[in-house]
Amino acid sequence: KAMCSGKLQTALLVASYFVYLLVGAAVFQALERTAEKQEKMAAAQMKEAFLQNFTQLSVAEMEQFMKNLTEAIQNGVYPVGNESQFEESNWDFSNSFFFAGTVVSTIGYGTLHPKTAGGQIFCVFFALFGIPLNIVFLHRVGKMLSLLCKKLGKFLYEKGMRKKKIKFLTLLFFLAMGILVFLCLPSVFFQITEGWSYSEGIYFAFITLSTIGFGDYVVGKQSDRKYFSYYRVLVAIWILFGLAWIALLFNL
């Protein structure tokens, strides 16, 4: 009964956690997408005006253009290419889910952030409740994985192995498996999808899972590459379970 109850609680927690992220993603998308469209249109008009008059611009006007361009890029608007690129949103569902995941996990790359007053206020409350929920989720998943460690330890003990050796081998096994599954293999995936070198993939994976999140490398941000649908959702799920692996290591 206790085991069934524990499994039910875990299932409800995991379901609640992902529902929280899905609802958060939907709200961020609704609050930010219209404002982003307006910003992209303004950037496109600014670019057009510059191309028509750049030979006649004064130094002050050129400085103002550079300032506006820098602000647009900082806000995630890249006025390059044709107008079709302006139809692609930084706040589609995949990007919004990825952003929600980086908020509750406290990574915060800084390359995508809410710019409307409603989005910023919602982000405060979303993080206020989401971060503790994330901690509980990671703790529960880490606890489940530690039960697997115990089962492995019990199996080795029955084979006549000493307890100290079992502890060392268990830690080594989960450390090696985690490095392979959450660092080495994803880095190959990032190398293929993003066009990074393997060392850059390893660097991004470590900086992300350690929650440092510099923001110098972020997935799905290169305008010259085509990404498959829900690519960033997949990366967000990798982040969440990668953090659970790190929580397991702390438990061990």
C-alpha positions as CSV (number, residue, x, y, z in Angstrom):
1,K,0.0,0.0,0.0
2,A,2.8,2.4,1.0
3,M,4.6,1.7,-2.3
4,C,1.4,2.2,-4.4
5,S,0.7,5.5,-2.5
6,G,4.3,6.6,-3.2
7,K,4.0,5.8,-6.9
8,L,0.7,7.6,-7.1
9,Q,2.1,10.7,-5.4
10,T,5.1,10.7,-7.7
11,A,2.9,10.4,-10.8
12,L,0.7,13.2,-9.6
13,L,3.7,15.4,-8.9
14,V,5.2,14.8,-12.3
15,A,1.8,15.4,-14.0
16,S,1.3,18.6,-12.0
17,Y,4.8,19.8,-12.8
18,F,4.4,19.4,-16.5
19,V,0.9,20.9,-16.5
20,Y,2.4,23.9,-14.6
21,L,5.0,24.3,-17.3
22,L,2.4,23.9,-20.1
23,V,0.1,26.5,-18.6
24,G,3.0,28.9,-18.0
25,A,4.1,28.4,-21.6
26,A,0.6,29.1,-22.9
27,V,0.3,32.3,-20.8
28,F,3.7,33.6,-21.8
29,Q,2.9,33.0,-25.5
30,A,-0.5,34.9,-25.1
31,L,1.1,37.8,-23.3
32,E,4.2,38.3,-25.4
33,R,3.5,37.3,-29.0
34,T,1.5,40.4,-30.0
35,A,4.1,42.8,-28.5
36,E,6.9,40.9,-30.3
37,K,5.1,41.2,-33.7
38,Q,4.9,44.9,-33.3
39,E,8.5,45.1,-32.3
40,K,9.5,43.1,-35.4
41,M,7.4,45.3,-37.7
42,A,9.1,48.4,-36.2
43,A,12.5,46.8,-36.8
44,A,11.6,46.0,-40.4
45,Q,10.5,49.6,-41.0
46,M,13.7,50.9,-39.4
47,K,15.8,48.7,-41.7
48,E,13.8,49.8,-44.8
49,A,14.2,53.5,-43.9
50,F,17.9,53.0,-43.3
51,L,18.4,51.3,-46.7
52,Q,16.6,54.1,-48.5
53,N,18.4,57.0,-46.8
54,F,21.7,55.6,-45.5
55,T,23.8,57.9,-47.8
56,Q,22.1,61.0,-46.4
57,L,22.1,60.2,-42.7
58,S,23.9,62.5,-40.3
59,V,26.3,61.2,-37.6
60,A,23.6,61.7,-34.9
61,E,21.0,59.8,-37.0
62,M,23.5,57.0,-37.6
63,E,24.2,56.8,-33.9
64,Q,20.4,56.6,-33.2
65,F,20.0,53.8,-35.8
66,M,22.8,51.8,-34.2
67,K,21.2,52.3,-30.7
68,N,17.8,51.1,-32.0
69,L,19.4,48.1,-33.8
70,T,21.3,47.1,-30.6
71,E,18.1,47.3,-28.6
72,A,16.2,45.2,-31.1
73,I,18.9,42.5,-31.1
74,Q,18.9,42.5,-27.2
75,N,15.1,41.9,-27.4
76,G,15.6,38.9,-29.6
77,V,14.6,40.7,-32.9
78,Y,17.2,40.1,-35.7
79,P,16.2,42.3,-38.7
80,V,18.0,40.2,-41.3
81,G,16.8,38.4,-44.5
82,N,13.3,38.8,-46.0
83,E,10.0,39.5,-44.3
84,S,9.1,35.8,-44.0
85,Q,11.6,35.5,-41.2
86,F,9.5,38.0,-39.2
87,E,6.7,35.5,-39.2
88,E,8.7,33.1,-37.0
89,S,8.1,34.0,-33.4
90,N,10.4,33.8,-30.4
91,W,7.2,33.1,-28.4
92,D,5.7,30.2,-30.2
93,F,4.7,27.3,-28.0
94,S,8.1,25.5,-28.2
95,N,10.1,28.6,-27.3
96,S,7.6,29.5,-24.5
97,F,7.8,26.1,-23.0
98,F,11.6,26.2,-23.1
99,F,11.5,29.7,-21.4
100,A,9.2,28.4,-18.7
101,G,11.6,25.5,-18.0
102,T,14.6,27.8,-17.8
103,V,12.7,30.0,-15.3
104,V,11.7,27.3,-12.8
105,S,15.2,25.6,-13.1
106,T,16.8,29.1,-12.4
107,I,19.1,28.8,-15.5
108,G,17.9,32.1,-17.0
109,Y,20.0,32.4,-20.2
110,G,18.8,36.0,-20.7
111,T,18.4,35.7,-24.4
112,L,14.6,35.5,-24.1
113,H,12.7,37.5,-21.6
114,P,9.2,39.0,-21.2
115,K,9.0,42.6,-22.3
116,T,5.3,43.5,-21.6
117,A,4.3,44.6,-18.1
118,G,1.8,41.6,-17.9
119,G,4.5,39.2,-18.9
120,Q,7.0,40.5,-16.4
121,I,4.5,40.4,-13.5
122,F,3.3,36.9,-14.5
123,C,7.0,35.8,-14.6
124,V,7.5,36.9,-11.0
125,F,4.6,34.8,-9.7
126,F,5.3,31.9,-12.1
127,A,8.9,31.7,-10.7
128,L,7.7,32.3,-7.1
129,F,5.7,29.1,-7.1
130,G,7.5,27.3,-9.9
131,I,11.0,27.2,-8.3
132,P,9.9,25.4,-5.1
133,L,7.8,23.0,-7.3
134,N,10.9,22.4,-9.4
135,I,12.9,21.6,-6.2
136,V,10.3,19.2,-5.0
137,F,10.1,17.5,-8.4
138,L,13.9,17.1,-8.6
139,H,14.0,15.8,-5.1
140,R,11.3,13.2,-5.9
141,V,12.9,12.0,-9.1
142,G,16.3,11.9,-7.4
143,K,14.7,9.8,-4.7
144,M,13.2,7.4,-7.2
145,L,16.6,7.0,-8.9
146,S,18.3,6.4,-5.6
147,L,15.9,3.5,-5.1
148,L,17.4,2.0,-8.2
149,C,20.8,2.5,-6.6
150,K,19.7,0.6,-3.6
151,K,18.4,-2.3,-5.7
152,L,21.7,-2.4,-7.6
153,G,23.5,-2.3,-4.2
154,K,21.4,-5.1,-2.8
155,F,22.0,-7.3,-6.0
156,L,25.8,-6.8,-5.6
157,Y,25.7,-7.5,-1.9
158,E,23.9,-10.8,-2.5
159,K,26.8,-11.6,-4.9
160,G,29.2,-11.3,-1.9
161,M,30.6,-7.8,-2.6
162,R,31.6,-5.6,0.4
163,K,29.5,-2.6,1.3
164,K,32.3,0.0,0.7
165,K,33.0,-1.4,-2.7
166,I,29.3,-1.4,-3.5
167,K,28.9,2.3,-2.6
168,F,31.9,3.2,-4.8
169,L,30.7,1.1,-7.8
170,T,27.1,2.4,-7.5
171,L,28.3,6.0,-7.5
172,L,30.7,5.3,-10.4
173,F,28.0,3.6,-12.4
174,F,25.4,6.4,-12.1
175,L,28.1,9.0,-12.6
176,A,29.4,7.3,-15.8
177,M,25.9,6.6,-17.1
178,G,24.8,10.2,-16.4
179,I,27.8,11.7,-18.2
180,L,27.1,9.5,-21.2
181,V,23.3,10.1,-21.3
182,F,23.2,13.8,-20.3
183,L,26.6,15.2,-21.5
184,C,28.3,13.1,-24.2
185,L,25.3,11.9,-26.3
186,P,23.4,15.3,-26.2
187,S,26.6,17.0,-27.3
188,V,26.6,14.9,-30.5
189,F,23.0,15.9,-31.0
190,F,23.8,19.6,-30.6
191,Q,26.8,19.2,-32.9
192,I,24.5,17.9,-35.7
193,T,21.5,20.2,-35.0
194,E,23.3,23.5,-34.1
195,G,26.5,23.1,-36.2
196,W,28.6,23.6,-33.1
197,S,31.9,21.7,-32.4
198,Y,31.7,18.7,-30.0
199,S,33.6,20.7,-27.4
200,E,31.1,23.6,-27.7
201,G,28.3,21.0,-27.2
202,I,29.9,19.7,-24.1
203,Y,30.5,23.2,-22.8
204,F,26.8,24.2,-23.4
205,A,25.5,21.0,-21.8
206,F,27.6,21.5,-18.6
207,I,26.9,25.3,-18.3
208,T,23.2,24.5,-18.7
209,L,23.0,21.5,-16.3
210,S,25.1,23.3,-13.7
211,T,22.4,26.2,-13.9
212,I,25.2,28.7,-14.6
213,G,23.5,29.7,-17.9
214,F,25.8,32.3,-19.4
215,G,23.6,32.6,-22.5
216,D,26.5,32.7,-24.9
217,Y,25.3,29.4,-26.4
218,V,21.5,28.8,-26.6
219,V,19.7,26.2,-28.7
220,G,17.4,27.1,-31.6
221,K,18.6,30.7,-32.0
222,Q,20.4,30.6,-35.4
223,S,18.4,32.2,-38.1
224,D,20.2,30.4,-40.9
225,R,19.3,26.9,-39.6
226,K,16.1,25.0,-39.8
227,Y,15.0,23.3,-36.6
228,F,12.4,20.6,-36.3
229,S,9.1,21.3,-34.4
230,Y,9.3,21.1,-30.6
231,Y,13.1,20.9,-30.7
232,R,13.3,23.3,-27.7
233,V,10.6,21.4,-25.8
234,L,12.8,18.3,-26.2
235,V,15.8,20.2,-24.9
236,A,13.8,21.6,-22.0
237,I,12.9,18.0,-21.0
238,W,16.5,17.0,-21.3
239,I,17.4,19.9,-18.9
240,L,14.8,18.8,-16.3
241,F,15.9,15.2,-16.2
242,G,19.6,16.2,-16.4
243,L,19.0,18.3,-13.2
244,A,17.3,15.3,-11.6
245,W,20.5,13.3,-12.4
246,I,22.6,15.9,-10.6
247,A,20.1,15.8,-7.7
248,L,20.7,12.1,-7.5
249,L,24.5,12.6,-7.4
250,F,24.0,14.9,-4.4
251,N,21.8,12.3,-2.7
252,L,24.5,9.6,-3.3
